[in-house]
Amino acid sequence: MHRNLPVPTIYNTDAAFDWLYPERIQLLSRRHWTPLGVARKAAHFLSHGGNRKILDIGSGVGKFCLVGAIYYPDSTFYGVEQRQELYHHALAAKKVIKVENAVFIHGNFTKLDLDEYDNFYFYNSFFENLDKGDRIDHEIEYSSSLYVYYSRYLYRALENRPSGTRLVTFHSLGDEVPSSYQLVDASEDFLYKSYIKR
Ligand SMILES: C[S@@+](CC[C@H](N)C(=O)[O-])C[C@H]1O[C@@H](n2cnc3c(N)ncnc32)[C@H](O)[C@@H]1O
């Protein structure tokens, strides 16, 4: 079991948490990084039973993973992120928070073996390929065919997971969620959804 330090109250609000990052990253928070309350709720659901390996597909600056790691120290939160700059911000924030159970990987999620993880978190990471406004940066190639490719890739990987696999999506269009995943909870606005594979 991991032993993290007690949860510092300094990280109890989004604004306080976002101070871990430089100003440019803070300004992206409202649109691109998971709000604290959503991260806690998702982490609670995904760490169910304890000792889970949870993967955030497109982990950005690591907000979901770090919040999960703080509150659920007996699970391990992995984040895979394609942008090197964001990956480095996640590592830097981890160093400040001093959690052991958050692991960041730089690369495309298609390079990972998704079978190595128990449960998954997904904050509509591929939508940047469709949405021309408010992009994180202009450093990578965007295309609607990439959206389709990534969504289908994830769909197939999720389809192959054993029964009982848990998934949380936030702001997702649902294209990556196989019908074998049963919706078990959703927020009133339907932006947050949690599923368990039948
Ligand atoms: C909406 S942000 C969410 C960040 C983080 N999950 C959070 O909740 O705070 C989506 C992230 O997914 C990353 N991403 C998009 N496609 C990806 C891919 N194919 N492989 C890895 N990361 C990807 C983007 O670079 C971006 O940082």
The ligand as an ORCA input file, in Angstrom:
! r2SCAN-3c Opt
* xyz 0 1
  C      -9.461     17.402    -22.143
  S      -7.767     17.094    -21.759
  C      -7.989     16.198    -20.247
  C      -6.773     16.151    -19.363
  C      -6.885     15.300    -18.104
  N      -7.436     13.987    -18.385
  C      -7.753     15.947    -17.066
  O      -8.852     15.454    -16.885
  O      -7.365     16.937    -16.437
  C      -7.367     15.814    -22.960
  C      -5.883     15.502    -23.113
  O      -5.771     14.340    -23.941
  C      -4.561     14.420    -24.664
  N      -4.664     13.492    -25.811
  C      -5.484     13.600    -26.896
  N      -5.325     12.554    -27.724
  C      -4.370     11.766    -27.164
  C      -3.763     10.533    -27.556
  N      -4.101      9.935    -28.700
  N      -2.831      9.970    -26.743
  C      -2.462     10.610    -25.582
  N      -2.985     11.788    -25.174
  C      -3.939     12.357    -25.936
  C      -4.489     15.886    -25.049
  O      -3.163     16.258    -25.386
  C      -5.015     16.554    -23.770
  O      -3.966     16.900    -22.927
*
